[in-house]
Amino acid sequence: MLILIIKEMIHRKLSFLLSLLAIITAVTLFISFFTAGQASKRETVKLMLTMGFNLRIIPKQTDMDKFWLTGFSDYTMPENYIDVLANTRNISYNHITAILHKKISWSNKDIILTGLSPEVIRSDRQNPMAFLISPGSVYVGFEIAKNMEIKKGDVINILGKSFMVERCLAESGSDDDIRIYGNLNEIQRVLNMKGKINEIKALECLCLLKPGEKPVDVLRAQVEKLIPEGKVILIQSLAETRQKQRAMADKYFSLILPIVLVVCAVWICLLAIINVRDRKQEIGIMRAIGYGSGKIAVLFLGKAILIGFIGSAIGFAVGTGIAMKFGPEIFKITANTIKPSYILLLWSILSAPLFSAISSFIPTMLAITQDPADTLKEG
């Protein structure tokens, strides 16, 4: 039967090539859209990471007028709150770090001393967003370093403890320029505030919201259950940008792909109907000499499945090629992550023949229900 199918393909080259083109088109668009969609999501995450944290948890009793004026809370909360968040599953944020801020007078200058905990990251594949400061080291803000001529490698004394300057930060145009960063535990000790923090920062990563839900409402509800003393501040512009970008990419993919699949299915179906019509006499003769409905069905569906196999391999190669050629130009930050996904090849090989067979089902039913006597009379 396979030889008969191959001979029929060779004999009717145009029909075979047009059917193959439909499968290649469907698989190519799926592979290229899916690969580009994954790159788009990675790009969005990377861009959001470069924009910094957008979720802040501070003590509930904080005076918000003073908070916005100074940039941090005068109140503190236990450091172990970060462990409560880190050990809670199904929570809607990531990249968590605990922070202690304190305004002090140092070398006759008012500065902000900030301690940072090691960052808690949910996925091993993600990189830290905050500074990872080694014990005994500090990062010095731009204005402090410039005015006091501090350089990398210098040793400075802060409230009776010596620290080595690991880095002098670039100008930021914010209060970070008059800030010294250190390891959280060491800053707590020099400030005599062991186990205390006044802020937890995190990257908000809500991916799906129910209609009408706001990210800040969902997060506040979660935090109130875990940390009754905490108050959530969400930098809305960053959160909304992230959510809208992801939603737009998902919507675009979910809109285009079904249209492509329907068009290709109709395309294959029409070609199969034309093929049945053109082979009407041939089918009548085959039925007259003893070919049953099962063999006729295998002949048509077998051809569709074989075309699906061939089209899946070619479509995967073409779709991956398109994604790898144009993807790096569009998604420059994550360009090196755009690679062939061989799991998609497996899915293509499994789904394309099935898709082709389903599209050819109605024409196949027309073929096997034809009365050979009526067909031969017409001939």
Phi, psi and omega in degrees: 000324179297320180296320179296320179296315181296319178298320180295322177297317181293321182291320180249069186299316185298314179298317179298313183294321179292320177295318178298320179298322179297315179295315180301318180298313181298312182293318180301312182294321178297311182297313183293318179295317182294314180297316178294323179296318177296319178296322180297318179295317178296321180296317180299315180298315180298316180297320180291325178297320181292339179275353174093183180292147178230012177231129180232132176244121183232165177302139186298329184278007181301135172283109188292328177299315180289325179300312181290336179283318184262336179095356177205167184270146174279345181267162180234168175215163183297142180295331184291355175299329179293327178290325177300315179292316185295328184268004179264124181274162178059030178263156196264029175210169188213182179050068185262136175218142178264143187223143171235120177252143174207129176276126182226165173260122184223122182054044179064023177229144174276122179228170175251122177263124186233127175255133181243133175278159171303140186284137176266122182239133182290320186250138177293343182277347184266150180261151179299147177262327183267171177295142172252098189260124180287149175303140180087358182241160175219157170251131185251132180296159187302309184294320179297312181297319182291312184291328183255008177053046178271136180235161176303133180097346177292156175250126180238155181252124179238112177052042175091000179238138181271138178227146174267136179282108181277329180204141169257120189284153176288160180296132181246343182073022180223185179291352174297339180289341177244036184238146171242125180261140175215176176295135187305311184298322180288320178294323177299320181292315182291334178268359182058045181228050183301133177076009182248144172221164174233012176195146168237128178249147180207159173268120177291131182223045173294123181261326182227132176235148174286154180307131178088350180280144176251139181306317183296325179292317179297315182294319179297320179297319180292316182293321181298327177290321184274317184230086182302334182273359185264153177233132183263131172240123180248125176284098194301319186299319180290316181296316182292322178299314180299312182296316182294321180296316180294316181297321181294318179296316179296319180295318180298314180295316182289339179275314186288315187300312179301322178298314180298316181296318179296315180300315181293323178296316177297319178303309181295318181299314180296319178297321179292322177297317177298321180295319177297317180297317181292333183257020184303312180295318181298318179295320178299316179296316180299319178294322182293328182266008171114000176289122180279176180299325181298315181292322178296318179296317178298322181299313183282314180290326177298319177297316180297318180293318179297318176298322178297317178298311181297314181296326181295318180293314180293317180298320178297315180297315181292314181298317178295320179299317179297315181297320182284334180281312186264337181302310181300332179286330181273314183252080188291326184290320183253026185303320184286353178265355180277103184224162177301137177251103186285345172293329176292327176298316179298314179296324179295316181295327180279320188271325183298313177299322178295316178300316180295318180294318179296320179295333182264004186296312182298312177301324179295318177297322177297322182292316186279347179265000179289138176277118182301326180296314179295321181296315182289328176298318180296328179287000000 
